[in-house]
Every structure is written in C-alpha cells, then in structure tokens.
Amino acid sequence: MFNALTSTFLRKTIPTQPTEPGRPTPLPQNSLLRYPGQQLPQQQHLDKAGLLVTQELSKAIDRCKAKVRRIVKDCKRRNCRFRDIEFDLEEDRERCLHGLMTQENERFSPAGVSRIHQIFEDPKFFIGRPESTDIVQGALGDCWFLSALGTVATVPGLIEKMCVDRDEKAGVYGFIFWRDCEWVDVIIDDQLFVSVPHYEELSYKEKTLYHQDKEKYNLAARKGGKTLFFARSRQENETWVPLIEKAFAKLHGDFASMDGGHCDEAAEDLTGGVSTVFHTNDIMDPNEFWESEMLRANYDRAFACYLYSMPGVDETISVQVEGLLMRHSYSVIKATEVKNRRFLKIRNPWSRAEWTGRWSDGSKEWSGEWLEALDALDHQFGDDGVFIMEYEDFLNTWTVIVRTRIFDSSWCMSSHWLNCKPRSFPCAWDYGDISFTFTLPEPTFAVVVLGQLDDRYFRDISGTSAWTFDFVIYKKGDTEIYHSSAHSVFWKRTQHLEGEFESGDYVVHVRLDRSIIRDKDWSQNLDNVDKRKLSRVMAEAGYARSRAINFDRSNQNTVLTNKADMFAGQDLVALEYDVYSKQKKAQDDHRAAYAIQPPASPHDGPRSEDGHNVVDSPKALSPDQIPLPPSPAETVSTIEEEDSSHETVAPVEVSMTLSVKTNNLTVRDTMRTMSSPIPEIPGSYTSARSTLGLSNGITHDPIHEPHPGLASRPPSPPIPNGVATINHSPVAVVPSLPTVQPSFNATEWKCFGCERNPAGARHVCLETACLQHEFCDDCIRNASHPADHHYITIDGPEELDKLNNSGPDESEDVVLGLRVYTNRRSPATIQGQLRHGTLLQW
C-alpha cells in the first residue's frame, strides 16, 4: 500500500478521509493467569521494575541528554529561549494542532500560545514526586493517555525516568518514549496553548469587567494552570503534565492524533511494557486474580479500567453508571486490604466525576470504625476524581481491566518485523500468510507479542483495512499446539501470550482478519490536503515500515529522511562520493561472490601515441554476421560442429536436476557431482547447460534454444524409461514425469547473481531476507548463494502466477512484528517467513 501511495503522491494525487473502525475499546489481550504456588523461573525485584532495559535505552538517554546540552549551549550564546522548529506551536499552529484529515467540527480553537514563564509565577517541573492525582484532562480527548500516565505514576520513579533532561530557563525539555521496539527521544520547547484570549481581543463590555485594566486582566485571567487549553497539573506552578502531553503529541505528529485511543497502548509507549486486557466476567478465580495480579499494583504492574457503552444507549449522550462515565479510562492507583476487606483506589483523569455507589465519598458505609480506615487507604473526601471501590463492586461494575507488566533489567527482548502481503480479500480466514520461528537456548518464562506498527502518526494514510489477528505456537516438528494467544478484543495493535517455554525451536503461525474501512480509491481525489503536512506523514510512515527486513525502498527516496548524523562534518560532494564508494564496493563484493566479470571499460585496450584509446569506427553487420548470444556456461563447455555426423563435447561438471511437477509448478533439487565428459549420443543435441543425456523420466532442462543447425537434426534414440546415462552407466532415477520446456526470453528477467538476462529457468529463493532474489542455472550450479536456502524453479512465464502475491486489492499489506521477552540468560533468536503465491492452497 505504502509504495502505491508514494507513487500516487508523486503524481500529485492525494488520499481521502477515512472512517474510524469499531468502537475505541481497550487493548487486545492475552495472558495466562498464574495459579497459587506457581513460581516463575525468573523472579524480578518488585522494587526495581522500570523502563524496559534494552541496548537502545542507554543510547536514547545519552542521545537525548546530548541534544538538550547542545540546545542549552546555543540558547545561552544567543540569549534566546529555545524555539522548536519541528513543533512550533506559535509559528506552525495548524500543523501542530491538526492531522491530515481533521474535520471542521473536530478542530481545536485555542486562544493563543504562551511560554511557561508567562503562564506561571514560579514554575517547577515537579513539586514533590509526580503522582496520578496531579493530572487534569483538558480540551483534548486523550483520557486514554492521561489514564495510562496516571497509572504509570503510581510506580515510583517511572515518570522521572521518562523525563530525561531539561533546562527550564532555556525552555528545553527532553523525553523518551517506546515506539515499535525502540526508544525514541523527543525534544520540545516550553510553548503551550492557552484558552484565555489577549486583552485586546475582548469586547468593550468584557474589558469593563476588569475596569479597563489590562494588567489586572492578565494577572486574574491569563495566569495559572487553569488557563491551559490542554492538560494541566492540579498543583499550581507544576508543569510536567502539560509538557509530557505535548511531547507525546509531537511524537505522533500533532495534538489531533491523540484524540481517542486505548490506555493499554499508551502504557506500553510510556514504559516499554506489555499490556493485557481482562474482561471482568472472564476472570475464573477472583481470589487468585486479586492475589497474583491486583496486589502487585504500584510494583511491577500498572492497572486501568474501562466501562463499555451499552447497546441501547445513544453514544452521543453522556450516560453514567453510578457516577462512572462510559467509554472513558480510569487509573487504578492502589489495591489494599483493610480489616479483611479488599479495596481499590481509582482516579478519573478529569479530576472530578466520581463513583457514587458503595464506599463512595460520604456514603453510609463510612461510619464508626471505618472512618479510621481512611488513613490506611490514604484517602480524603472531596470532588477530586479519586474514589474508593470494594473489590466485589469493582468486578461487577467495570467491563475490562487493563494490566501492564513492567519489566526490570533481568528481562531481555528480541524482535523481528516483516511486511506481509495477505491473500486477496475476501478469502478464507486461515493461517498461511506469514509465520515466525524462534529459538530459546534455555527454559524460560516468556512473553510472546505479535503486533502491528504504531500508526497513530500516519493513520490517515494507512490503507483500506483495519487488521486483527491471533496466533498459535508449535514446537518445531510437533503436531500439537504448544501455546496459543487468548482472544479478548478485536482490532488492537497487539496480541500476546505468557507462559513457560522449554529450550528449543518454535514455530508461530498467524491468522489474519480484516475489516474494510475505506474505499479502494480513497487516495485519489483530495486536492485540499496540506502537501507539506503530507510529506512529513509519509516520511514517518516510511521510517516505521523500514524496520521490516523485506522493506522495499522503490519510489520512496523522495519522502524518506536520512539519518540525523549522516550530514555530520561533510559537504554534499564528500557525502555523495562516500555513498558512491560504498555502493561500488558492495557491487564489487557481489560480483566477486558470484564470479562476475566486470563490464569492459572504455579505458581498456590499445592506446595511440598520445595516450588516447584507439577505438575502431562501428561497422554495420549483415544479419548472418550477427553472433548468437553467448551461453552463460560458454567458458565451461564448447560445441563444435564439423559435419552432420560428428560433434565434440568438452569435459564439463556434471549436474543432475530432478524435477517434480506439482500444481503446474516445477520444484527442483539440483545436486553437483563429478566432472566427466558427456558421451556422444548419435543424432542428438546435447546442451552444454544440461550436461546429461536424460530419458523422459528427467526434465532435459536446456537453458538456451539450440543452434538452428542442430535443431533440425533427427531425435535421439529412446533410452529406457527411468534411467539416465552417465558414461553409459545406468543410474536409477525418479519415475517419469511430464517434461517442461523453459520459455523465458533473455530480456524478461535479470539474474540476481550474475546480473545477466539469461534465457531459461528462474530459481526463486524462498528466504524472506532474499527479497526478489532470482538465479539462473549457472549461479545455482556454482553454489554462490547460501546452500541452506530453499528455491523454487519457474520454467516459463505461465508459471509466474504461482508466485504472484498480488490480487484485486493490490495495495493491501500489513507490517507485523514478533517480539519475545525472556530471561536475559535465554535470549530468543527470531526469523520470519512469508507466503509465496498460491503454493499453499486447499
């Protein structure tokens, strides 16, 4: 899809407005509940859970700090606060606020932009330690993000780790977030949108309210956190909440991209953890769930909860269930037991609108000795969005619970991404489009996650389909399912499972499902899309998709950005020459590997007395003087014709090719044998490429058409069926199968190995890493390509459709990644495989 869209963009046609699929329910699930007494082989320290530690984490932190230091140094030199050219709210307002397809009725209208020092009297990034009770939602529909932020804030130290570095005087802040299996640093300035207009924008009557006094108006109306248009902190002068929200908006392109989402995804993006959705009515043993899951809140677990809307309720109307809002995420900030009762402390990111049922603030349950329990619950009455629920009411009220597993440094992660081209839709809901394999060197408890890219930045151009999937895992060679993902909700970014694994090799088979959310011509007729914005969106999409090992760069060089350090210290000429040198070396290494002779240079050959090349003038040739195209194996064998009854064949290396016909596709297994002269078979033409006089039981496999003078000779005498002749010694072979005559012309394809256009069969490598690697017979016989790779042989154009993955929905594809979290002592090694045409079919 992305290649097609890029081509469309280059032809100046633009995508159209999509419709959002499904309702915004929380994350896809899967988890195996641990039962009492079950011990993990890897017991992480509950007081050391934090951001997922990968090799890239320390690099991202160092990179972020270096950027902040450089910016601060430059700001001091110029005596100017930092203004972010990449996300300038004041000068680039529209691009920072809205997406490509934001509708008119969904647009934001902040009154203006102010810096932190203009908004607050005494700004502080943190006042005390960051807590979930600090967060107040603004005009943006990002309760999913703020709920996750509040959940993460319950784990001591996590927010501080995300906020890597800052200089409040210079107005520069550095954050890190987890996206698509890597830590990404985000640098922002301190400009924020405000909701209160300037004094000059007021009407005469409005100014009169402030006695026509601008200074009084600014002090009373334009100061403090309540003037912010988006999120703020409940503590006056505290700034971490609006700034981290802004950084997350920049990460995804604009504030509009955050309008609606799933708290499980946000929790993963903030911590590098893995989130699971539990339907409350699916929990089989509530006591075990309390002991093994809920009591770990604030340690290595973070929880949120969500209430589905009811089928008979108008979703445009705000309906409450005992004070709780539907389709709205809440943070679970504490789970505790007091006087043999189980309680949960929960928070609404709106900082108001609380539960009104049992144990709500001021309810009849709070009497006598239970008023003393408020201290143990760390709770105070008040309309601040924080409330208490008993565990039984909690399970009976909420629809789903979102749990995020937070990893410590004893874990490691491996990942592998592929761009998958599924079968044309509609099609059977079945496995067979994509698979993964992974190897574990030691037994371990593992979390296996299958996910799509985080497309929040480029969702407007993400194609015609929304995707959902599930998967099963087999131990390699076994027929019984070893583990499988457990279904929870549809249309989510990830599915996963948790469980014990033995050491060994495993196969993951994926079953894809889709829903059509846009017409096929969605990218055709929008001339009003901002091309500047579209360029950035496409660049981000290209970068995200480039993590697939089979990423196709064709038609994308104009929209993809180069690495930031590429231009360091060199001018364009030096850079271009460096790129050329690397490409030339790669080409030379390739030719050396496949023993390719470089093309003749104009500098070769005889020279005149003045040192210039001697070049003969071209002479016209008659048709009978034009030589036949040379065979790729010309240096191996030569056919000389002296008369009609005699021919001589030089010794060659013998190669026997067994061809098995299935589904009209020839699958070959080629073996190299001894070097031996080919015996003369009177009256026959022996191909220098075939090297064997073969019966009808083995495909003759001539690669080039025979010379006209030999083609008219009478057919050779029959050889006993099922026997091949080598030096007149019979060798048993497979039973007779129909002969396939290759019919490719020399201009129809190019061999990846020798870089020529040979006529004859095409050997297609099936390994995913070998994108579009096709080889001629010579290169296969010379074993220049890895011997452990699998090939399919295509003998003629009529067989190409068997490997053609395209269909009516030409533009559809999906990038999927498998990541495996294990004990650091047992890191997983992952590979991926893709379907090839219609080889697998019912």
CORVEN-V169712 format. One line per field, one symbol per residue. phi: phi as a letter, one per 30 degrees, with the letter a starting at -180 (. if undefined). burial: b if it has 16 or more other ideal C-beta (glycine too) atoms within 10 Angstrom, else e. Layout:
phi: ???
burial: ???
This chain:
phi: .dddddddddcicbdcddcddicdcdedcaacddceidcddbcddddbdadedbdddddddddddddddddddddddchbddbdddacdddbeddddbddcddedcdcbddlbbceddccdbdbdccicdbddddbdcdcdceeddddddddddcejdddddddaabdddibbcbbbcbhibdccbcbccdbdbccddeddddddddddchhcdddddddcccjdddddcdbcdddidbdddddddddddecjadddcdjlbddddddddbidbcbccdddcddbeddddddcddceiccbbbbbacddceccdddcdccchicddhbcbcccabacbhiccbbcbbdddiahcdcddideiddddbhdddddedddhbbdldcicbcbdeddeddcddbccccdcccddcbbbbacbcccddecdaddadkdabbbbbcdbdadbccbcbcddcedbddbcjcbccbababbcdejdccddbbdcdbbchcdbbabbldbddkcbccccccbbbdcbddcdccbcdcdddddeeddddddddddddddcdcdeicddcdcdddddcdibdddddddddedddddddddddddchcddddcdddjdbdddjddccdddbdcdedcdddddddceddbbccccadcbbbbdebddbccccccbhibcccbcbcbddaddddceicccddddibdcdddbddidccddeedcddddddddcedibccbhicdbdbdddbedccdbdddcdabddddiccddjdcccdddddcdhcbbddeddddhddedddcbbcccaedcdddccddaeceddabcbbcbbcbeedbddccbbbbdchcdcad
burial: bbbebbebbeeeebbbebeebeeebbbbbbbebbeeeeeeebebeeeebbbbbbebbeebbebbeebbeebbeebeeeeebbbbeebebeeeeebbbbbbbbeeeeebebebbbbbebbbeebebbbeebbbbbbbbbbbbbbbbbbbbbbbbbbeebbeebbbbbbeebbbbbbbbbbbbebbbbbbbbbbbbbbeebeebeeeeeeebeeeeeebeeebbbbbebbbbbbbebbbbbbbbbbbbbbbbbbbbbbbbbebbbbbbbbbbbbbbbbbbebeebeeeeebbebbbebbbbbbbbbbbbebeeeeeeeeeeeeeebbbbbbbbbbbbbeeeeebbbbbbbbbbebbbebebbbeeeebeeeeeebeeebebeeeebbbbbbbbebbbebbbbbbbbbbbbeebbbbbbbbbbbbbebeeeeebbbbbbbbbbeebbbbbbbbbbbbbbbbbbbbbbbbbbbbbbbbbeeeeeebbebbebbbbbbbbbbbbebeebebbbbbbbebeebbeeebbeeeeebeeebbebbbbbbbebbbbbebbeeebbeebbeeeeeeeeeeeeeeeeeeeeeeeeeeeeeebeebebeeeeeeeeeeeeeeeeeeeeeeeeeeeeeeeeeebbbeebbebeeeeeeebebeebebbbbbbeeeeebbbbebeeeeeeebeeeeeebbbbbbbbbbbebbbbbbbbbeeeeeeeeeeeeebeebebbbeeeeeebeeebebbebebeeeebebbbbeeebbbbbbbbebbebeebbbbbbbbbbebbeeeeebbbbbbeebbebbebeeebebbbbbbbbbbbbbeebbbebbbbbbebeeeee
